[in-house]
Amino acid sequence: MWKLHAPAVRFLDNRWPEYGLTLSKIPVPSLSELMRVLVIDPDKARAALVAEGLADVKPLEVRSAPSFEAVEHELEAFAPDVIVIACDSPDRDTLENLRARSQHNPRPVVMFVDRSAPGLADAAIEAGVAAYVVDGLSAKRVRPVLEVALTRFQLMQKLRGDLAKAQADLASRKTIEKAKGLLMKERGLDEEAAYGVLRKLAMDGGRPLAAVAADLVAYANVLRGGAE
């Protein structure tokens, strides 16, 4: 595993342990496998530093473009493992563009900037940037910074997935409780018997319990002439 130099990358901090996760618990992606890197930088000399910093990664494919628009038609086909954006200073249009792309197809993004105004770093992270480096683009730092970005991206995707699952589970439990309440009221059942009815319907139909409960609640809403 490559040594990570925390001062090189902002937001590699102590917030992760509050989620019960640390770097030691997250498998670090290997940069010795096929790596596709997309570099967005209007300065060709600066963009070349990224390829130089990954020179010992084999096999490696690096593509450079002055902007996202210039590579739009081939972005999906190329399917980069990581996107590196280098610029003098990020502008709001770039960050909004990146935010939209991250929502549609999230990928690890590293941003190297020569200078940064107050608030831009936070805006970049909110737009989906995994590592934001100010005045620090050099060939020798590219590989460890990309490794940090890949690790952080993997962590954040896991946290988002866990959160989405928790929210879906909570919604399912609420729906099941509502369906049980309807059965208890309409049929005069106790809670255990109402749950048994729902479970039998689910087993007989080969459907998830939450789906059956949702149908029951929907039917009840229709009969009452409204929706909840």
DOTI-852273 format. One record per residue (C-alpha): residue in three letters; x, y, z. Coordinates in nm, 4 decimals. Example, Ala and Ser with C-alpha at 12.3 -4.5 7.8 and 13.67 -1.06 7.14 Angstrom:
BEGIN
+--------+----------+----------+----------+
! residu !     east !    north !       up !
+--------+----------+----------+----------+
!    ala !   1.2300 !  -0.4500 !   0.7800 !
!    ser !   1.3670 !  -0.1060 !   0.7140 !
+--------+----------+----------+----------+
This chain:
BEGIN
+--------+----------+----------+----------+
! residu !     east !    north !       up !
+--------+----------+----------+----------+
!    met !   0.0000 !   0.0000 !   0.0000 !
!    trp !   0.1275 !   0.3447 !  -0.0877 !
!    lys !   0.1907 !   0.5862 !   0.1936 !
!    leu !  -0.0642 !   0.8648 !   0.2000 !
!    his !   0.0476 !   1.2170 !   0.2755 !
!    ala !  -0.2543 !   1.3870 !   0.4316 !
!    pro !  -0.1239 !   1.7460 !   0.4007 !
!    ala !  -0.1197 !   1.7070 !   0.0220 !
!    val !  -0.4947 !   1.6641 !  -0.0037 !
!    arg !  -0.7650 !   1.8633 !   0.1643 !
!    phe !  -1.0552 !   1.6739 !   0.3209 !
!    leu !  -0.8494 !   1.3667 !   0.4060 !
!    asp !  -0.9414 !   1.4299 !   0.7660 !
!    asn !  -1.0891 !   1.2780 !   1.0792 !
!    arg !  -1.4532 !   1.2967 !   0.9755 !
!    trp !  -1.4624 !   0.9393 !   0.8463 !
!    pro !  -1.4329 !   0.7611 !   1.1859 !
!    glu !  -1.7677 !   0.9096 !   1.2913 !
!    tyr !  -1.9227 !   0.6757 !   1.0340 !
!    gly !  -1.7370 !   0.3823 !   1.1878 !
!    leu !  -1.4931 !   0.3673 !   0.8972 !
!    thr !  -1.1226 !   0.4388 !   0.8696 !
!    leu !  -0.8689 !   0.4084 !   0.5915 !
!    ser !  -0.7458 !   0.0813 !   0.7373 !
!    lys !  -1.0919 !  -0.0698 !   0.6836 !
!    ile !  -1.1267 !   0.0411 !   0.3229 !
!    pro !  -0.9588 !  -0.1674 !   0.0505 !
!    val !  -0.7343 !   0.0635 !  -0.1500 !
!    pro !  -0.7844 !   0.0239 !  -0.5259 !
!    ser !  -0.4788 !  -0.1067 !  -0.7001 !
!    leu !  -0.3145 !   0.1260 !  -0.9486 !
!    ser !  -0.1228 !  -0.1671 !  -1.0960 !
!    glu !  -0.4299 !  -0.2773 !  -1.2948 !
!    leu !  -0.5628 !  -0.1193 !  -1.6118 !
!    met !  -0.6115 !   0.2476 !  -1.5385 !
!    arg !  -0.7999 !   0.4927 !  -1.7588 !
!    val !  -0.7406 !   0.8541 !  -1.6693 !
!    leu !  -0.9081 !   1.1553 !  -1.8238 !
!    val !  -0.7246 !   1.4842 !  -1.7779 !
!    ile !  -0.9201 !   1.8062 !  -1.8253 !
!    asp !  -0.6760 !   2.0942 !  -1.8631 !
!    pro !  -0.6336 !   2.3621 !  -2.1302 !
!    asp !  -0.2597 !   2.3716 !  -2.0513 !
!    lys !  -0.0967 !   2.0772 !  -2.2333 !
!    ala !   0.2298 !   2.1057 !  -2.0421 !
!    arg !   0.0496 !   2.0909 !  -1.7084 !
!    ala !  -0.1671 !   1.8020 !  -1.8266 !
!    ala !   0.1468 !   1.6093 !  -1.9222 !
!    leu !   0.2517 !   1.6053 !  -1.5553 !
!    val !  -0.0325 !   1.3663 !  -1.4765 !
!    ala !   0.0839 !   1.1109 !  -1.7324 !
!    glu !   0.4405 !   1.1556 !  -1.6079 !
!    gly !   0.3330 !   1.0883 !  -1.2506 !
!    leu !   0.1642 !   0.7634 !  -1.3563 !
!    ala !   0.4432 !   0.6493 !  -1.5880 !
!    asp !   0.5109 !   0.3342 !  -1.3845 !
!    val !   0.1450 !   0.2217 !  -1.3978 !
!    lys !   0.1093 !  -0.0455 !  -1.6639 !
!    pro !  -0.1182 !  -0.0729 !  -1.8530 !
!    leu !  -0.2271 !   0.2894 !  -1.8540 !
!    glu !  -0.4369 !   0.4994 !  -2.0892 !
!    val !  -0.4423 !   0.8742 !  -2.0428 !
!    arg !  -0.6528 !   1.1071 !  -2.2525 !
!    ser !  -0.6363 !   1.4832 !  -2.2311 !
!    ala !  -0.8860 !   1.7489 !  -2.3300 !
!    pro !  -0.9069 !   2.1238 !  -2.2743 !
!    ser !  -1.2654 !   2.0920 !  -2.1430 !
!    phe !  -1.5455 !   1.8440 !  -2.0806 !
!    glu !  -1.7222 !   1.9719 !  -2.3895 !
!    ala !  -1.4250 !   1.8791 !  -2.6074 !
!    val !  -1.4439 !   1.5150 !  -2.5013 !
!    glu !  -1.8216 !   1.4874 !  -2.4549 !
!    his !  -1.8772 !   1.2506 !  -2.7491 !
!    glu !  -1.6260 !   0.9924 !  -2.6243 !
!    leu !  -1.6570 !   1.0232 !  -2.2477 !
!    glu !  -1.8948 !   0.7314 !  -2.1969 !
!    ala !  -1.7031 !   0.5042 !  -2.4345 !
!    phe !  -1.3712 !   0.5805 !  -2.2674 !
!    ala !  -1.5212 !   0.5273 !  -1.9191 !
!    pro !  -1.2361 !   0.6786 !  -1.7162 !
!    asp !  -1.1552 !   0.5295 !  -1.3777 !
!    val !  -1.0635 !   0.8730 !  -1.2513 !
!    ile !  -1.0946 !   1.2272 !  -1.3834 !
!    val !  -0.8219 !   1.4810 !  -1.3153 !
!    ile !  -0.9080 !   1.8487 !  -1.3551 !
!    ala !  -0.6210 !   2.0965 !  -1.3499 !
!    cys !  -0.6728 !   2.4694 !  -1.3800 !
!    asp !  -0.5601 !   2.8070 !  -1.2552 !
!    ser !  -0.8706 !   2.8416 !  -1.0381 !
!    pro !  -1.2064 !   2.6637 !  -1.0653 !
!    asp !  -1.4987 !   2.8723 !  -1.1845 !
!    arg !  -1.8625 !   2.8256 !  -1.0924 !
!    asp !  -1.9573 !   2.6999 !  -1.4386 !
!    thr !  -1.7005 !   2.4202 !  -1.4162 !
!    leu !  -1.8253 !   2.3172 !  -1.0735 !
!    glu !  -2.1899 !   2.3194 !  -1.1834 !
!    asn !  -2.0987 !   2.1113 !  -1.4883 !
!    leu !  -1.9148 !   1.8676 !  -1.2648 !
!    arg !  -2.2044 !   1.8501 !  -1.0188 !
!    ala !  -2.4467 !   1.7570 !  -1.2971 !
!    arg !  -2.2125 !   1.4884 !  -1.4289 !
!    ser !  -2.1515 !   1.3444 !  -1.0834 !
!    gln !  -2.5234 !   1.3048 !  -1.0248 !
!    his !  -2.5689 !   1.1266 !  -1.3572 !
!    asn !  -2.2577 !   0.9093 !  -1.3518 !
!    pro !  -2.0381 !   0.9492 !  -1.0420 !
!    arg !  -1.6643 !   0.8954 !  -1.0867 !
!    pro !  -1.3589 !   0.9774 !  -0.8725 !
!    val !  -1.2485 !   1.3329 !  -0.9486 !
!    val !  -0.9218 !   1.4998 !  -0.8494 !
!    met !  -0.8833 !   1.8740 !  -0.8855 !
!    phe !  -0.5447 !   2.0467 !  -0.8929 !
!    val !  -0.5694 !   2.4252 !  -0.8798 !
!    asp !  -0.2976 !   2.6887 !  -0.8767 !
!    arg !  -0.4999 !   2.9141 !  -0.6477 !
!    ser !  -0.8321 !   2.9000 !  -0.4680 !
!    ala !  -1.0725 !   3.1613 !  -0.3378 !
!    pro !  -1.2627 !   3.1155 !  -0.0089 !
!    gly !  -1.5525 !   2.8762 !  -0.0485 !
!    leu !  -1.4337 !   2.7153 !  -0.3706 !
!    ala !  -1.2907 !   2.4084 !  -0.1993 !
!    asp !  -1.6219 !   2.3389 !  -0.0246 !
!    ala !  -1.8090 !   2.3976 !  -0.3500 !
!    ala !  -1.5788 !   2.1543 !  -0.5302 !
!    ile !  -1.6352 !   1.8810 !  -0.2718 !
!    glu !  -2.0113 !   1.9353 !  -0.2920 !
!    ala !  -1.9841 !   1.9035 !  -0.6703 !
!    gly !  -1.8280 !   1.5587 !  -0.6360 !
!    val !  -1.4545 !   1.6242 !  -0.6126 !
!    ala !  -1.2805 !   1.3577 !  -0.4030 !
!    ala !  -0.9484 !   1.5403 !  -0.3634 !
!    tyr !  -0.8874 !   1.9144 !  -0.3931 !
!    val !  -0.5202 !   2.0142 !  -0.4108 !
!    val !  -0.4069 !   2.3758 !  -0.4093 !
!    asp !  -0.0712 !   2.4692 !  -0.5612 !
!    gly !   0.0487 !   2.1105 !  -0.5504 !
!    leu !   0.0545 !   1.9571 !  -0.8977 !
!    ser !   0.3819 !   1.7761 !  -0.9479 !
!    ala !   0.4572 !   1.4433 !  -1.1114 !
!    lys !   0.5684 !   1.2758 !  -0.7891 !
!    arg !   0.2431 !   1.3618 !  -0.6101 !
!    val !   0.0003 !   1.2485 !  -0.8780 !
!    arg !  -0.0116 !   0.8785 !  -0.7945 !
!    pro !  -0.0593 !   0.9048 !  -0.4154 !
!    val !  -0.3196 !   1.1783 !  -0.4606 !
!    leu !  -0.5139 !   0.9646 !  -0.7083 !
!    glu !  -0.4982 !   0.6723 !  -0.4697 !
!    val !  -0.6456 !   0.8876 !  -0.1929 !
!    ala !  -0.9187 !   1.0051 !  -0.4273 !
!    leu !  -1.0102 !   0.6514 !  -0.5312 !
!    thr !  -1.0253 !   0.5408 !  -0.1684 !
!    arg !  -1.2347 !   0.8377 !  -0.0609 !
!    phe !  -1.4701 !   0.7923 !  -0.3563 !
!    gln !  -1.5198 !   0.4254 !  -0.2691 !
!    leu !  -1.5918 !   0.5189 !   0.0911 !
!    met !  -1.8429 !   0.7888 !   0.0006 !
!    gln !  -2.0227 !   0.5610 !  -0.2458 !
!    lys !  -2.0552 !   0.3007 !   0.0280 !
!    leu !  -2.1901 !   0.5575 !   0.2721 !
!    arg !  -2.4414 !   0.6816 !   0.0142 !
!    gly !  -2.5493 !   0.3259 !  -0.0589 !
!    asp !  -2.5872 !   0.2473 !   0.3111 !
!    leu !  -2.7882 !   0.5657 !   0.3639 !
!    ala !  -3.0176 !   0.4922 !   0.0704 !
!    lys !  -3.0759 !   0.1389 !   0.1987 !
!    ala !  -3.1484 !   0.2635 !   0.5505 !
!    gln !  -3.3980 !   0.5171 !   0.4160 !
!    ala !  -3.5669 !   0.2519 !   0.2010 !
!    asp !  -3.5844 !   0.0104 !   0.4971 !
!    leu !  -3.7385 !   0.2798 !   0.7164 !
!    ala !  -3.9971 !   0.3633 !   0.4515 !
!    ser !  -4.0823 !  -0.0070 !   0.4168 !
!    arg !  -4.1274 !  -0.0465 !   0.7920 !
!    lys !  -4.3571 !   0.2551 !   0.8049 !
!    thr !  -4.5667 !   0.1141 !   0.5198 !
!    ile !  -4.5905 !  -0.2255 !   0.6884 !
!    glu !  -4.6958 !  -0.0629 !   1.0158 !
!    lys !  -4.9628 !   0.1377 !   0.8314 !
!    ala !  -5.0931 !  -0.1766 !   0.6579 !
!    lys !  -5.1065 !  -0.3629 !   0.9882 !
!    gly !  -5.3027 !  -0.0735 !   1.1372 !
!    leu !  -5.5568 !  -0.0924 !   0.8549 !
!    leu !  -5.6071 !  -0.4656 !   0.9048 !
!    met !  -5.6360 !  -0.4252 !   1.2793 !
!    lys !  -5.9021 !  -0.1565 !   1.2345 !
!    glu !  -6.1028 !  -0.3140 !   0.9530 !
!    arg !  -6.0868 !  -0.6780 !   1.0647 !
!    gly !  -6.0561 !  -0.6347 !   1.4375 !
!    leu !  -5.7232 !  -0.8203 !   1.4479 !
!    asp !  -5.4452 !  -0.7823 !   1.6972 !
!    glu !  -5.1002 !  -0.6769 !   1.5748 !
!    glu !  -4.9596 !  -1.0296 !   1.5494 !
!    ala !  -5.2582 !  -1.1573 !   1.3523 !
!    ala !  -5.2465 !  -0.8571 !   1.1176 !
!    tyr !  -4.8790 !  -0.9208 !   1.0503 !
!    gly !  -4.9614 !  -1.2883 !   0.9832 !
!    val !  -5.2156 !  -1.1873 !   0.7187 !
!    leu !  -4.9628 !  -0.9651 !   0.5442 !
!    arg !  -4.6974 !  -1.2330 !   0.5564 !
!    lys !  -4.9304 !  -1.4963 !   0.4116 !
!    leu !  -5.0316 !  -1.2645 !   0.1267 !
!    ala !  -4.6665 !  -1.2000 !   0.0524 !
!    met !  -4.5760 !  -1.5704 !   0.0565 !
!    asp !  -4.8759 !  -1.6720 !  -0.1543 !
!    gly !  -4.7952 !  -1.4077 !  -0.4142 !
!    gly !  -4.4191 !  -1.4526 !  -0.4017 !
!    arg !  -4.3752 !  -1.0822 !  -0.3361 !
!    pro !  -4.1873 !  -0.8771 !  -0.0772 !
!    leu !  -4.3821 !  -0.8001 !   0.2376 !
!    ala !  -4.3335 !  -0.4250 !   0.1901 !
!    ala !  -4.4774 !  -0.4412 !  -0.1637 !
!    val !  -4.7905 !  -0.6175 !  -0.0406 !
!    ala !  -4.8256 !  -0.3653 !   0.2390 !
!    ala !  -4.7891 !  -0.0776 !  -0.0069 !
!    asp !  -5.0641 !  -0.2225 !  -0.2275 !
!    leu !  -5.2966 !  -0.2587 !   0.0694 !
!    val !  -5.2375 !   0.0994 !   0.1770 !
!    ala !  -5.2908 !   0.2213 !  -0.1811 !
!    tyr !  -5.6180 !   0.0294 !  -0.2128 !
!    ala !  -5.7385 !   0.1712 !   0.1169 !
!    asn !  -5.6567 !   0.5224 !  -0.0011 !
!    val !  -5.8519 !   0.4672 !  -0.3245 !
!    leu !  -6.1547 !   0.3402 !  -0.1332 !
!    arg !  -6.1419 !   0.6483 !   0.0868 !
!    gly !  -6.1168 !   0.8669 !  -0.2218 !
!    gly !  -5.7791 !   1.0164 !  -0.1339 !
!    ala !  -5.4095 !   0.9457 !  -0.0955 !
!    glu !  -5.1621 !   0.9718 !   0.1905 !
+--------+----------+----------+----------+
